[in-house]
Amino acid sequence: MRHMKSTGFMRRIFISNALQKEFAHKNALSLCEQTFNDAPYCETYYPIFLDLCLITWF
């Protein structure tokens, strides 16, 4: 029984992390667009914005 509870807990953590990453991804894209307003720059600097979003909000 204890094993069942722990797997449910882990599943909730996984789902929560997935939602946080999705949220950070969208924020990183919009931040990038607002900052550069230019697609090539966004592709280059997107990983930096994503890291900032993940660090800042989570």
PyMOL commands that set and color helices and strands:
alter all, ss='L'
color gray80, all
select helices_A, chain A and resi 2-36+39-57
alter helices_A, ss='H'
color red, helices_A
deselect
rebuild
show_as cartoon
